[in-house]
Amino acid sequence: MKTKTLNRLLLVMGLPLLLACGKNSSLGKEDYVAYVNDPSSQLVKSKSIHGISYSLRFQPNEFIVLRDHHFGSIQPEAFSKELGSMKGLEYFMLSIKDEEGSNEVKKAIYNKEAYGALLEKITSAFQTNIQLKAGDDLIYPSAYHAEPPSTIRPELNFMIMFDLGNSVSATGQDQQLIVNDDIFNNGPVKFTFEPAVVADIPTLNL
């Protein structure tokens, strides 16, 4: 189960952005993926603090199942079975970029010691800096993957999974993802998702 969860996190990283194709409707596979990845959709929340930009994308479980199958063909029965096994799970993609010309992340890449310290930070300790407030519950990530920054992509990207389980308090309540950023010393950075965000996601038509 842990291997499959990690594979899901790795597969979702780095997906190129596509054009949006509508909401509150039934969408085919390609249009559904485009909707989820549209940077202007309601599934994306963005903030800029002291020259650092933060972008958080909610990724529905239907999208994760499609990504598991490389957006190839999948029978409705198999799709429903996999989707059912993910009940209570929520996935988010977090991106952190330096908007200023200094780009501290890129500087660290060219410094072996600084890069090593940054990798150690984002691959382990930083996970404890992220929480999801769902109703009365404060939930820590059940799975987490940090993508190492590179000279081509000098930014920090994280795939995060939360297991809400049978949390009753989260039903119909706002959800707030909290990032205590001690890399750029901004925080806590908070993103709020209203129940309507999930309710308005189009139905996937296979």
C-alpha positions in Angstrom: 0.0 0.0 0.0 2.9 2.4 0.9 4.6 1.7 -2.5 1.4 2.4 -4.4 0.8 5.6 -2.5 4.3 6.8 -3.2 3.9 5.9 -6.9 0.7 8.0 -7.0 2.6 11.0 -5.5 5.5 10.6 -8.0 3.2 10.2 -11.0 1.3 13.4 -10.3 4.5 15.5 -10.0 5.5 17.5 -13.1 2.2 17.2 -15.1 2.1 20.1 -17.6 -0.7 22.6 -17.3 -3.6 22.2 -19.7 -6.5 24.5 -20.7 -9.7 24.5 -18.7 -12.8 23.0 -20.2 -15.7 24.0 -17.9 -17.2 23.1 -14.6 -20.5 22.0 -13.0 -21.0 19.5 -15.8 -20.0 16.0 -17.0 -16.6 16.0 -18.7 -14.7 13.5 -20.7 -11.2 12.3 -19.5 -9.1 14.9 -21.4 -11.4 17.8 -20.5 -11.5 16.7 -16.8 -7.7 16.6 -16.6 -7.6 20.0 -18.2 -10.1 21.4 -15.7 -8.0 20.1 -12.7 -4.8 21.6 -14.1 -6.1 24.9 -15.1 -4.2 27.5 -13.0 -7.3 29.8 -12.9 -9.7 27.2 -11.7 -11.2 27.2 -8.2 -9.0 24.2 -7.3 -5.9 26.4 -7.2 -5.2 28.9 -4.4 -2.2 31.3 -4.7 -0.5 33.8 -2.4 2.6 36.0 -2.6 4.4 36.9 0.6 7.7 39.0 0.7 8.6 38.0 -2.9 7.8 34.3 -2.4 4.8 32.8 -4.3 2.8 29.9 -3.0 0.5 27.9 -5.1 -1.7 25.1 -3.8 -3.7 22.8 -6.0 -6.4 20.4 -4.8 -6.4 17.2 -6.9 -9.6 15.0 -6.8 -9.2 11.3 -6.3 -10.7 10.7 -9.7 -7.7 12.6 -11.2 -5.3 10.5 -9.1 -6.8 7.2 -10.4 -6.5 8.5 -14.0 -2.9 9.5 -13.4 -2.2 6.0 -12.0 -3.2 4.6 -15.4 -1.2 7.2 -17.3 -4.5 8.6 -18.6 -5.0 5.4 -20.6 -8.0 3.3 -20.9 -9.6 1.9 -17.7 -12.9 0.0 -17.3 -15.6 1.7 -15.2 -15.7 -1.2 -12.8 -12.0 -1.1 -12.1 -12.1 2.7 -11.8 -14.9 2.5 -9.3 -13.1 -0.1 -7.2 -9.9 2.0 -7.1 -11.8 5.1 -6.3 -13.6 3.3 -3.5 -10.3 2.3 -1.9 -9.3 6.0 -1.6 -12.3 7.1 0.5 -11.3 9.8 3.0 -8.0 10.6 1.2 -7.3 14.1 -0.1 -4.4 15.1 -2.4 -2.7 18.5 -2.8 0.2 19.9 -4.9 2.1 22.7 -3.2 4.6 24.9 -5.2 6.9 27.5 -3.7 8.9 29.9 -5.9 11.2 32.8 -5.3 9.7 35.8 -7.3 12.7 38.0 -6.7 15.7 38.1 -8.9 17.9 36.6 -6.1 16.3 33.2 -6.3 17.7 31.6 -3.1 16.7 28.1 -4.2 18.8 28.4 -7.4 21.8 29.7 -5.4 21.6 26.7 -3.1 21.7 24.3 -6.1 25.2 25.6 -7.0 26.4 25.2 -3.4 26.9 21.6 -2.5 26.6 22.1 1.2 23.6 24.4 1.0 21.9 22.1 -1.5 22.4 19.1 0.8 20.9 21.0 3.7 17.9 22.1 1.5 17.3 18.5 0.3 17.4 17.2 3.9 15.0 19.9 4.9 12.4 19.4 2.2 12.5 15.6 2.1 11.9 15.1 5.8 11.6 17.9 8.4 9.4 20.1 6.2 6.6 17.5 6.2 5.8 18.3 9.9 5.3 22.0 8.9 2.2 21.2 6.9 -1.2 20.5 8.5 -4.8 20.4 7.2 -7.5 21.9 9.5 -10.7 20.1 8.6 -13.6 21.1 10.9 -12.4 20.6 14.4 -9.5 18.3 13.4 -5.9 19.2 12.7 -4.4 16.5 10.4 -0.8 15.8 9.4 0.2 14.3 6.1 -0.1 10.6 5.7 2.1 10.6 2.6 4.4 13.2 1.3 6.9 13.6 -1.6 9.2 16.5 -2.3 10.6 17.0 -5.8 14.3 18.0 -5.7 14.8 21.5 -7.3 17.1 21.8 -10.3 18.7 24.5 -12.4 15.9 24.1 -15.0 13.2 24.2 -12.4 14.5 26.1 -9.3 11.4 25.8 -7.2 10.0 23.6 -4.5 7.2 21.2 -5.3 5.5 18.9 -2.8 2.8 16.3 -3.3 0.8 15.8 -0.1 -1.8 13.3 0.9 -4.1 13.5 4.0 -6.2 10.8 5.4 -9.4 12.3 6.8 -10.7 8.8 7.7 -14.2 9.0 9.2 -13.8 12.6 10.4 -17.3 13.8 11.1 -16.3 17.3 11.9 -14.9 17.9 8.4 -18.2 17.2 6.7 -19.6 20.4 5.2 -16.9 22.5 6.8 -14.2 24.7 5.3 -10.8 23.1 5.0 -7.6 25.1 5.6 -4.1 23.9 4.6 -1.5 25.5 6.8 2.2 25.8 5.8 4.7 26.9 8.3 7.5 27.9 5.9 10.8 28.0 7.8 12.7 27.9 4.5 11.9 31.4 3.5 10.7 32.3 7.0 7.1 33.1 5.9 4.3 31.6 7.9 2.0 30.3 8.7 0.7 30.5 5.1 -3.0 29.5 5.0 -5.1 28.3 2.1 -8.9 27.9 2.6 -11.1 25.6 0.5 -14.8 26.0 0.9 -17.1 23.0 0.6 -18.4 24.4 -2.7 -15.0 23.9 -4.3 -15.4 20.1 -4.2 -19.1 20.3 -4.9 -18.5 22.2 -8.1 -16.0 19.8 -9.6 -17.4 18.3 -12.8 -18.4 14.7 -12.9 -15.9 12.5 -14.8 -17.5 10.7 -17.7 -15.4 7.6 -18.8 
